[in-house]
Amino acid sequence: MVNKAVIVGASGLVGGELLNILLQENYYTEVLALVRKELPVRHKKLVQLVVNFDSLPEHANAINGKALFCCLGSTRSKTPDLSVYRKIDHDYPVQLAEIAKENKVASFHLISAVGANADSSNFYTRLKGETERDIKKVGLHVLHIYQPSLLTGNRMEYRFAERIATVLMKALDPLLLGGLKKYKSIPAAVVARAMYKQSLNSEEGVFVHPSHHIKQLA
């Protein structure tokens, strides 16, 4: 029996951790990574498909299987053009959800962010909220949305602001109690493990996992 997983955004912090899990664990027998350029990863289960994300429908036939993990995301420093930023964080994930529904992919898993709110005055949290809202409208049978706080881990690229934030959060995390728990920093590896485990759960519905709950799922 072929259990196929599709992962998008495998070059990122969470995506990289998740790709390792998918390749190491036995449940998924095939892993398809949609990439802009090939990753320096080789494994008998891994198939890399280099795609132009502006032409996702052209690759729809390959996007099928048990689970689709959408780990796409960018930053303002990396993508200063807000129209391009929106395509990466909103348009591509919504298109992937539509293709997943059409191809009867069993479950869809989206990385969002703490504070996501379509009505927010902040560009980042508003965009994440709009993405969540529009993917919910697609009508997937199984949708998991993960809202991590500041992600920690070893990035391939150096981000000065995030490095400073990580140091600060180490001091602040113990002080974030009660309703503030969701703002505690969280290791990318923990988010990835939670995503993998939830993909083994076939319960139908829309599930939104705030950061402090993600830790319990991992």
C-alpha positions in Angstrom: 0.0 0.0 0.0 1.3 3.4 -1.0 0.9 6.2 1.6 2.0 9.3 -0.1 2.8 12.7 1.6 3.2 15.9 -0.2 5.3 18.7 1.4 5.6 22.2 0.2 8.2 24.5 1.8 10.7 21.8 2.8 13.6 24.3 2.6 12.2 26.2 5.6 12.7 25.7 9.3 9.6 23.7 10.0 9.5 22.1 6.6 13.1 20.9 6.9 12.4 19.2 10.2 9.1 17.7 8.9 10.8 16.4 5.8 13.3 14.5 7.9 10.5 13.0 10.0 8.5 11.9 6.9 11.6 10.2 5.5 12.6 8.5 8.8 9.2 7.3 9.9 7.8 4.2 8.2 4.2 5.3 7.7 4.7 7.3 4.5 6.1 5.2 1.8 6.5 8.1 -0.7 7.3 11.7 -0.1 6.8 14.3 -2.8 8.5 17.6 -2.2 7.4 20.6 -4.4 10.5 22.8 -4.6 11.7 25.9 -6.5 15.1 24.3 -6.7 16.3 20.9 -5.7 17.3 20.3 -2.1 20.6 18.5 -1.2 18.6 15.6 0.1 18.6 12.1 -1.2 16.4 9.2 0.0 14.7 6.3 -1.6 11.2 7.6 -0.6 11.8 11.1 -1.7 10.7 12.6 -5.1 11.5 16.2 -5.7 9.4 18.1 -8.2 10.8 21.5 -9.3 7.9 23.8 -10.0 7.0 27.3 -10.9 4.6 28.1 -8.1 2.8 30.7 -10.4 1.8 27.6 -12.4 0.7 25.2 -9.7 -2.4 23.9 -11.6 0.0 22.5 -14.2 1.3 20.1 -11.5 -2.0 19.2 -10.1 -1.9 15.6 -11.2 1.1 14.9 -8.9 -0.5 16.5 -5.9 -2.3 13.6 -4.3 -2.1 11.1 -1.5 -2.7 10.9 2.2 -1.6 14.3 3.4 -0.4 17.6 2.1 1.8 19.7 4.4 2.0 23.4 3.5 5.0 25.0 5.2 5.3 28.0 2.9 6.2 31.4 4.3 8.5 34.4 3.8 9.7 37.5 5.7 9.5 41.2 4.9 13.3 41.4 4.7 13.4 38.5 2.2 10.4 39.5 0.2 9.9 43.3 0.5 7.4 43.4 -2.4 4.1 42.9 -0.6 2.3 41.5 -3.7 4.9 38.7 -3.9 4.8 38.2 -0.1 1.0 37.8 -0.4 1.4 35.2 -3.2 3.7 33.1 -1.1 1.8 33.3 2.2 -1.8 33.4 0.8 -2.3 32.6 -2.9 -0.1 29.5 -3.2 -1.5 27.8 0.0 -5.1 28.5 -1.1 -4.4 27.1 -4.5 -2.8 24.0 -2.9 -5.8 23.5 -0.7 -8.1 23.7 -3.8 -6.0 21.1 -5.6 -5.9 18.9 -2.5 -9.7 18.9 -2.3 -10.1 18.2 -6.0 -7.7 15.3 -5.8 -9.2 14.0 -2.6 -6.0 14.3 -0.5 -7.1 12.9 2.9 -5.8 15.8 5.1 -4.3 19.3 4.7 -1.9 20.8 7.2 -1.1 24.5 7.2 1.5 26.4 9.1 0.0 29.8 10.1 1.1 31.9 13.1 0.1 33.0 16.5 -2.3 36.0 16.4 -3.6 35.2 12.9 -6.6 37.5 12.4 -8.1 38.6 9.1 -9.3 41.8 10.7 -6.0 42.8 12.2 -4.4 46.1 11.4 -1.0 44.4 11.2 0.0 43.2 7.7 1.5 39.9 8.9 -1.2 38.7 11.2 -3.9 39.9 8.9 -2.4 38.0 6.0 -2.1 34.8 8.0 -5.7 35.3 9.1 -6.9 35.8 5.5 -5.1 32.6 4.5 -6.7 30.6 7.3 -10.2 32.0 6.4 -9.9 31.4 2.7 -8.6 27.8 3.1 -11.4 27.0 5.5 -13.8 28.1 2.7 -12.3 25.5 0.3 -14.2 22.8 2.3 -11.5 20.3 3.0 -12.7 17.3 5.0 -9.7 17.3 7.2 -7.9 20.6 7.8 -5.3 21.2 10.5 -4.0 24.8 11.1 -1.0 25.3 13.3 -0.4 28.7 14.9 3.2 28.6 16.4 4.7 31.6 18.2 8.4 32.5 17.5 10.0 29.4 16.0 13.5 28.3 17.3 15.9 26.0 15.6 18.9 26.0 13.3 18.1 28.0 10.1 20.2 27.6 7.0 20.0 31.4 6.6 21.1 33.9 9.2 18.3 36.3 10.4 19.7 38.8 12.8 16.3 40.0 14.2 15.1 36.5 14.8 18.4 35.6 16.5 17.9 38.6 18.9 14.2 37.7 19.5 15.2 34.1 20.3 17.6 35.2 23.0 15.0 37.6 24.5 12.3 34.9 24.4 14.6 32.5 26.4 14.3 35.0 29.3 10.7 35.8 28.8 9.2 32.3 28.2 9.1 31.4 31.9 7.1 34.6 32.6 4.4 33.8 30.0 1.7 32.1 32.0 -2.1 31.6 31.7 -3.4 33.2 28.6 0.1 34.3 27.6 1.3 30.7 27.2 0.5 30.8 23.4 3.3 33.4 23.0 6.1 31.2 24.3 8.7 30.4 21.7 8.5 26.9 20.3 11.1 24.6 18.6 10.4 24.0 14.9 11.1 20.3 15.5 8.2 20.2 17.9 5.8 21.8 15.4 7.0 19.3 12.7 6.4 16.3 15.0 2.9 17.5 15.9 2.1 17.9 12.2 3.3 14.4 11.5 1.3 12.9 14.3 -1.9 14.7 13.4 -1.6 13.5 9.9 -2.1 10.0 11.2 -5.4 11.0 12.7 -8.3 10.6 10.3 -11.0 12.5 12.3 -12.8 14.9 10.0 -13.1 18.6 10.7 -11.2 21.8 11.0 -8.7 21.9 13.8 -6.8 25.0 14.9 -3.8 24.4 17.1 -2.4 27.4 19.1 1.2 27.3 20.0 0.9 25.9 23.5 -1.4 23.1 22.3 1.1 22.2 19.6 3.6 21.2 22.3 1.0 18.8 23.7 0.4 17.1 20.3 4.1 16.5 19.5 
